[in-house]
Amino acid sequence: MKFSNYYTIIETSQCMILYSTLRKCAIKIYDTDIKDIIRSLKGGVTIDNDYLTKYTDFFEDLKVNNFVIEDICDESELVNFLYQSSVTKDTSLELILIPTRQCNFRCPYCYEEHEAKVMGEEVYTNILSFIKRYFEYRTIDKLRISWFGGEPTLEHRKIINFMKKLKSFVNESCSIEGSMTTNGYLLNEDLFNELLSCNVNSYQITIDGLREFHDKTRFLSGGYGTWDKIMGNLLKAKNTSRSFRILIRTNYTEESILKYREWLNILKDSFGDDERFAFYCETVKDLGGSNTRYAYNNKKPDPIGSVLSDMKSLNLNSSGYEYLTNNFSYICYASRQNSFVIDFDGTLKKCTVLLDSDKNIIGNIGNQLDSIDFKKTAWWTSYNHKEECRSCYIYPICYGKKCPASYFSKDSCRMFKEYQHGVIRSVVQEI
């Protein structure tokens, strides 16, 4: 018998938590001798028979919960099987559309260069043709259209016209799911209802904590703060009886994180009683922009695990726990074969962060599907997994594809593990 590769140990003042990332289960250990034994074991290494004999009942429990497996078992093959099964079942197409590179905000940590470039009618028409050709290529029962930018609401009229055309264009057997990443400033009551009427039902809107911090990092091009306007739009959205989902995201700086509990209480009082609202957070990252002043120091322990834990204790609907624990939940959209980014000029891409990188351009929607550069596509979707990934305990969650662009960055793995430990520690301790 050997210990699974896909587990992690979380030490608390009361007990040791043994957590399986593959099976999404946990065991609390209080016995000091057993704690020492667990610390001495390594994933994939045969367990000493003396341990198995002396602690038969305990190791039997570990076996039942798949912490202990047969020596001949190759868990990475099991993970691969589960992943391939999920890919086979996925009959969706996801298009992330960038209707404009322009933005009415000038957030100092933004990695984009805001330019007055907008998507023309010819490109919108070509997108419909691209979808039609893709439907001929494979069976699709779900079409996801995600609006990104720049700031997409600056082009809201074209977006609404496109979604109306799409609704009449797509076969009834295929559902349409529309979403939008927006700063929320222009999302007034009338526009929100109009977008809901054409299947744009899901939104990600960022508020960077308390007003005093938000207005330093998310301000208009003229320098004015935006906290009051966005909060007002969100509260008006709450007052409607219509169905929607709004994910309120918070990007924490080293300054704003110090008062995150005050911000969580505001979120709870304002939106905590409405299941249509969910909440997520990150620390500000250096994604290549010219201003790195607000980026969180990646040499410090990342506090997001603690923030997500407090969200749970306040009964705030956070997607963070599932995001950090479910199998394959941390896989980047850019690594999926059925996900494409279409820029304002019709250029076909994979990633919205490395937006203008040469390796990101894989074709143009004005051409046929067979003109897509599949060698470039393969860099994003089919790269070989390193051995250190296959034996890493978070492999069942990220499958080595947490971000193709950061594949060689160990720091992104460290931050993910810190997030996860904070959340698991909080959740399991409550049980």
C-alpha positions in Angstrom: 0.0 0.0 0.0 1.1 3.6 -0.7 0.0 7.0 0.2 -1.9 9.1 -2.4 -0.1 11.9 -4.2 -3.2 14.1 -4.0 -3.5 15.1 -0.4 -2.3 18.0 1.7 -1.7 18.5 5.4 -3.0 21.5 7.2 -1.9 22.1 10.8 -4.2 23.8 13.3 -3.8 24.4 17.0 -6.4 21.7 17.7 -5.7 19.0 15.1 -4.1 18.0 11.9 -6.3 18.1 8.8 -5.6 15.6 6.1 -7.4 16.8 2.9 -7.8 14.8 -0.4 -7.9 17.1 -3.4 -8.9 14.2 -5.7 -11.8 13.0 -3.5 -12.6 16.3 -1.8 -12.8 14.8 1.6 -11.0 15.5 4.9 -9.9 13.6 8.1 -9.1 15.3 11.4 -6.2 13.7 13.3 -5.7 14.4 17.1 -3.4 11.5 18.1 0.2 12.8 18.4 1.8 9.5 17.3 -0.3 9.3 14.2 0.4 12.9 13.3 4.1 12.1 13.4 3.6 9.1 11.1 1.6 11.2 8.6 4.3 13.8 8.5 6.9 11.2 7.8 4.9 9.7 4.8 5.3 10.9 1.2 2.8 10.6 -1.7 3.5 7.6 -3.9 5.8 5.9 -1.4 5.0 2.5 0.0 3.9 2.6 3.6 5.9 0.7 6.2 4.2 -2.6 7.2 4.8 -1.8 10.9 2.6 1.2 10.6 -0.1 -0.8 8.8 -0.1 -3.4 11.5 0.1 -1.1 14.5 -2.6 1.3 13.3 -4.8 -1.1 11.3 -8.1 0.7 11.9 -6.7 4.1 11.1 -5.1 3.0 7.9 -8.3 1.1 6.9 -10.2 4.4 7.2 -7.5 6.1 5.0 -7.9 3.3 2.5 -11.7 3.6 2.4 -11.3 7.3 1.7 -8.6 6.8 -0.9 -5.8 8.4 1.0 -4.1 5.0 0.9 -4.1 3.1 -2.4 -2.7 0.0 -4.0 0.9 0.1 -5.1 0.0 -0.6 -8.7 -2.4 2.3 -8.9 -1.3 5.3 -11.1 -3.5 8.1 -9.9 -2.4 10.5 -12.6 -4.0 8.1 -15.1 -7.2 8.3 -13.1 -7.1 12.1 -13.2 -6.5 12.0 -16.9 -9.5 9.7 -17.4 -11.8 11.9 -15.4 -10.6 15.0 -17.3 -11.0 13.3 -20.7 -14.5 12.2 -19.7 -15.5 15.8 -18.7 -14.1 17.1 -22.0 -16.1 14.5 -24.0 -19.3 15.6 -22.3 -18.7 19.3 -22.9 -20.7 20.2 -26.0 -20.5 24.0 -25.5 -18.8 26.8 -27.4 -17.5 29.8 -25.5 -16.7 33.1 -27.3 -15.2 36.0 -25.4 -15.9 39.1 -27.4 -14.1 42.4 -27.1 -16.4 45.1 -28.7 -14.0 47.9 -27.7 -10.5 48.5 -26.3 -11.6 51.8 -24.9 -12.6 52.3 -21.2 -14.2 55.1 -19.2 -12.0 54.1 -16.2 -8.3 54.6 -15.7 -7.5 51.9 -13.0 -3.8 52.2 -12.2 -3.3 48.4 -12.0 -4.9 47.7 -15.4 -2.7 45.8 -17.9 -4.5 47.1 -21.0 -3.7 50.1 -23.1 -7.1 51.8 -23.7 -7.5 52.8 -27.3 -10.4 54.1 -29.3 -10.8 50.9 -31.3 -14.3 49.4 -31.7 -15.8 46.3 -33.3 -17.4 47.2 -36.7 -20.5 45.7 -38.2 -18.5 43.5 -40.6 -16.9 41.8 -37.6 -20.2 41.2 -35.9 -21.5 39.6 -39.1 -18.4 37.5 -39.4 -18.9 36.2 -35.8 -22.3 34.9 -36.8 -20.8 33.2 -39.8 -18.0 31.7 -37.5 -20.7 30.3 -35.2 -22.6 28.8 -38.1 -19.4 27.1 -39.4 -18.5 25.9 -36.0 -22.0 24.3 -35.6 -21.4 22.4 -38.8 -18.0 21.3 -37.4 -19.4 19.8 -34.2 -22.6 19.4 -32.2 -23.1 22.3 -29.8 -26.0 22.5 -27.3 -24.8 25.5 -25.3 -23.4 28.8 -26.7 -21.7 31.1 -24.2 -21.1 34.7 -25.2 -18.9 36.7 -22.8 -18.5 40.4 -23.3 -15.2 41.8 -22.2 -13.1 45.0 -22.9 -12.1 47.7 -22.5 -15.5 48.5 -21.1 -18.2 46.7 -23.1 -21.1 48.9 -21.9 -19.6 51.7 -24.0 -20.8 49.7 -27.0 -24.0 48.5 -25.4 -26.2 49.3 -28.4 -24.2 47.1 -30.8 -24.1 44.4 -28.1 -27.9 44.4 -27.7 -28.4 44.3 -31.5 -26.0 41.4 -31.9 -27.6 39.4 -29.1 -31.0 39.9 -30.7 -29.7 38.7 -34.0 -28.0 35.7 -32.3 -31.2 34.7 -30.7 -33.0 34.3 -34.0 -29.9 32.9 -35.7 -29.2 29.9 -33.3 -31.3 26.7 -33.4 -33.7 26.3 -30.5 -31.9 23.1 -29.5 -28.9 25.3 -28.4 -29.2 27.5 -25.4 -27.5 30.9 -25.3 -25.8 32.2 -22.1 -24.7 35.8 -22.2 -22.3 37.3 -19.6 -20.4 40.5 -19.2 -17.3 41.7 -17.3 -18.1 45.4 -16.7 -17.0 48.1 -14.3 -20.8 48.7 -13.7 -20.7 52.5 -13.9 -23.0 52.7 -17.0 -25.1 49.8 -16.0 -28.2 51.8 -15.0 -31.6 50.3 -14.4 -32.8 50.7 -18.1 -29.7 49.3 -19.6 -29.6 46.4 -17.2 -33.2 45.4 -18.0 -32.5 45.7 -21.7 -29.5 43.4 -21.5 -31.4 40.9 -19.4 -34.0 40.8 -22.1 -31.5 39.6 -24.7 -29.9 36.8 -22.6 -27.1 38.7 -21.0 -27.9 37.4 -17.5 -24.5 37.1 -15.8 -22.1 39.8 -14.7 -18.8 40.3 -13.0 -18.5 43.8 -11.4 -15.5 44.9 -9.4 -15.7 47.1 -6.3 -12.3 47.4 -4.6 -13.6 47.5 -1.0 -14.5 50.5 1.0 -15.1 53.8 -0.8 -11.8 55.3 0.4 -9.9 52.5 -1.3 -12.1 51.9 -4.3 -11.9 55.5 -5.5 -8.1 55.3 -5.5 -7.9 52.4 -7.8 -11.1 52.5 -9.9 -11.8 56.1 -11.0 -13.0 57.7 -14.2 -10.7 59.0 -16.9 -11.3 62.4 -15.5 -10.1 61.3 -12.1 -13.5 61.2 -10.3 -14.5 58.4 -7.9 -17.0 55.7 -8.9 -18.0 53.9 -5.7 -21.3 55.6 -5.1 -22.5 55.2 -8.7 -21.6 51.5 -8.9 -23.2 50.7 -5.6 -26.3 52.6 -6.6 -26.6 50.6 -9.8 -26.2 47.3 -7.9 -28.8 48.2 -5.4 -31.2 49.1 -8.2 -30.5 45.7 -9.8 -31.3 44.0 -6.5 -34.7 45.7 -6.5 -35.8 44.0 -9.7 -37.5 40.6 -9.5 -35.8 39.3 -12.6 -33.4 36.4 -12.8 -29.7 37.2 -13.0 -26.3 36.5 -11.4 -23.9 39.2 -10.4 -20.5 38.3 -9.1 -19.0 41.2 -7.1 -15.2 41.0 -7.2 -12.8 42.8 -5.0 -9.2 43.4 -5.8 -7.3 43.9 -2.6 -4.2 46.1 -2.2 -1.9 45.9 0.8 -3.7 48.9 2.2 -7.3 47.9 1.6 -6.9 44.3 2.9 -6.4 45.8 6.4 -10.1 46.7 6.5 -11.6 43.8 4.5 -13.9 42.8 7.4 -15.6 46.2 7.3 -16.1 45.7 3.6 -17.5 42.2 4.0 -20.0 43.5 6.5 -21.2 46.1 4.0 -21.6 43.3 1.4 -23.5 41.2 3.8 -25.9 44.0 4.8 -26.4 45.2 1.2 -26.6 41.9 -0.8 -26.1 39.0 1.6 -29.8 38.2 1.6 -30.1 37.9 -2.2 -28.9 34.6 -3.7 -28.5 36.3 -7.1 -25.4 37.9 -5.8 -22.1 36.1 -5.3 -18.7 37.3 -4.1 -15.1 36.8 -5.0 -11.7 38.4 -4.3 -8.1 38.4 -5.3 -5.0 40.5 -4.4 -3.9 42.9 -7.1 -1.5 41.2 -9.4 1.2 42.6 -11.6 -0.1 41.5 -15.0 2.2 43.6 -17.1 0.8 47.1 -16.8 2.9 50.2 -16.5 1.9 51.0 -13.0 2.7 48.3 -10.4 2.2 50.5 -7.3 -0.9 48.7 -6.1 0.3 45.1 -6.8 0.4 43.0 -3.7 3.9 41.9 -2.7 4.1 38.3 -3.8 6.8 37.6 -1.3 4.3 38.0 1.5 1.8 35.3 2.5 -1.4 35.8 0.4 -4.3 36.7 2.7 -7.1 35.7 0.4 -7.7 32.3 2.1 -8.6 34.1 5.3 -10.9 36.5 3.5 -12.7 33.7 1.8 -13.0 31.9 5.1 -14.6 35.0 6.7 -17.0 35.2 3.7 -18.2 31.7 4.5 -18.6 32.5 8.2 -20.8 35.5 7.2 -22.8 33.2 4.9 -21.8 35.3 1.9 -22.3 33.3 -1.3 -18.7 32.9 -2.5 -17.6 30.9 -5.5 -14.2 30.7 -3.9 -14.6 27.4 -2.1 -15.7 25.5 -5.1 -13.2 27.3 -7.3 -10.4 26.1 -5.0 -11.6 22.5 -4.3 -13.6 21.0 -7.2 -11.9 18.8 -9.7 -10.6 20.8 -12.8 -12.2 24.0 -11.4 -9.0 25.9 -11.7 -8.4 25.2 -15.4 -8.1 28.4 -17.4 -10.5 29.1 -20.2 -7.6 29.6 -22.6 -6.6 26.0 -22.2 -10.0 24.7 -23.4 -10.3 23.8 -27.1 -13.8 25.2 -27.3 -13.0 28.6 -26.0 -12.0 31.6 -28.2 -11.4 35.3 -27.8 -12.5 37.5 -30.7 -10.9 40.9 -30.6 -12.5 44.1 -31.9 -10.9 43.6 -35.4 -11.9 40.0 -35.8 -8.6 38.5 -34.7 -9.0 35.1 -33.1 -7.2 34.7 -29.9 -7.1 32.5 -26.7 -6.2 34.8 -23.8 -7.5 38.1 -22.6 -4.4 38.9 -20.5 -1.6 38.3 -23.1 -3.9 40.1 -25.4 -1.4 41.4 -28.0 1.2 38.7 -27.7 2.1 37.1 -31.0 1.6 33.6 -29.5 -2.0 34.6 -28.6 -3.1 35.2 -32.3 -4.4 31.9 -33.7 -6.4 33.1 -36.7 -9.1 35.5 -38.0 -12.9 34.9 -38.0 -13.0 36.3 -41.6 -11.4 33.1 -42.7 -12.6 29.5 -42.6 -12.1 27.3 -39.6 -9.3 25.3 -41.3 -7.3 28.5 -41.4 -6.8 28.5 -37.6 -3.2 28.0 -36.7 -3.5 24.8 -34.7 0.2 24.8 -33.8 -0.4 28.0 -31.9 -3.7 26.7 -30.5 -1.9 23.5 -29.2 0.5 25.7 -27.2 -2.5 26.8 -25.1 -4.5 23.6 -25.1 -2.3 20.5 -25.4 1.1 21.2 -23.8 2.8 18.3 -22.0 2.4 18.1 -18.3 5.6 18.1 -16.3 6.2 15.3 -13.9 6.2 17.8 -11.0 2.6 18.7 -12.0 1.4 15.1 -12.3 2.6 14.3 -8.8 1.5 17.6 -7.2 -1.4 17.5 -4.8 -3.4 20.2 -6.6 -3.2 18.4 -10.0 -6.8 17.1 -9.8 -8.0 20.7 -9.4 -5.8 22.5 -12.0 -4.7 19.6 -14.2 -1.5 21.6 -14.9 -3.6 24.1 -16.8 -4.3 26.8 -14.2 -2.9 29.3 -16.7 -1.0 28.3 -19.8 0.8 31.6 -19.8 2.2 31.0 -16.3 3.0 27.3 -16.8 6.6 27.9 -15.9 5.8 30.1 -12.9 6.0 28.3 -9.6 4.9 31.4 -7.8 1.3 31.1 -9.1 1.2 27.6 -7.7 2.3 28.8 -4.3 -0.4 31.5 -4.2 -3.1 29.0 -5.2 -2.0 26.6 -2.4 -2.1 29.4 0.2 -5.6 30.3 -0.9 -6.7 26.7 -0.7 -5.2 26.0 2.8 -6.9 29.1 4.2 -10.4 28.0 3.0 -10.0 24.3 3.9 -8.8 25.2 7.4 -11.9 27.3 8.0 -14.4 24.9 6.5 -13.1 21.7 8.1 -12.7 23.2 11.5 -16.4 24.1 11.6 -17.3 20.4 11.1 
